């Protein structure tokens, strides 16, 4: 079994009075993901951003639920 943990950041923006997810960004470490999420929210002015991890094993088709590392700003509750 070869599990791989992915660290991902998703920015969120206001579009027509709704908050929508932007393009996910892969990061090499959890600290990088948290820092990138904070930067997207605070520096680049997105409505919010979330950093999370997800472990998967493609050989057996196993995909664990995401684990939220940190939320910044406005992030929909389903995230």
N, C-alpha and C positions, 0 to 999 in steps of 0.2 A: 504494500500500500504506500502510495506517495502523495501525502497530503500537501497542499500548497495553501498558504495564507496570503490573501490579497488585501492590500490596504488601499481604500478608495475614498475619494472626496467627491461630493456632488454639490454644486452651487445651486441656489434657487433665486428666481427673479419674479417680480410682479409682471403679469401679462394679462391685460383686460380684467383687472380687479381680482385676479387669481394668482396663486403662487405656483410656479411650474419649475420642474427640475431641469437643470442644464446638462451639459455633457460631463459624464464621470471622468475623473482624472485618477490614474493609478499612481501610487507613491511607494517608495521602497521600504519605509518603516512606519510604525504607528506615530512616532514623533513628527515625521515629515508630513503625514496626513493631517494631523491636528494643526500644525503650523500653516499648511496650505489652506485648510478650511478657514482658519481665522483670518488669513490674508485675503482670501476671496471675499469674505464678509466685510472686514474692517477697512482694508485698503482699496479694494476694487469696487466696493459699493453694491455688491449683490444683496438681496433681501436677507439671505442667510446661507449657511453651508453646513454640511454634516460630514464628519469623518467616521468611517466604519471599517471593520475587517470582516472577511468571510473566508472560511476554510473550505476547500473542495478537494475531492479526489476524482479526477476525470476518468481514471481507469475503471472505477466501479460506479460512476455516476452519482457520487455523493456530494451534496451541496448543503452545508450547514447554514442555519439562519445567520443573518448579519448581526454583528456585535457593535453597537454604537460606541465609538471612542469619545466623541464630543460633538455637541451642536452649538451653532452660533447663529444669532438673529432669528429670523422667521423661517421655520422648517415645518412642513406639514406633519400632522400627527402620525400619519401612516409610515413615516420614516423614523 
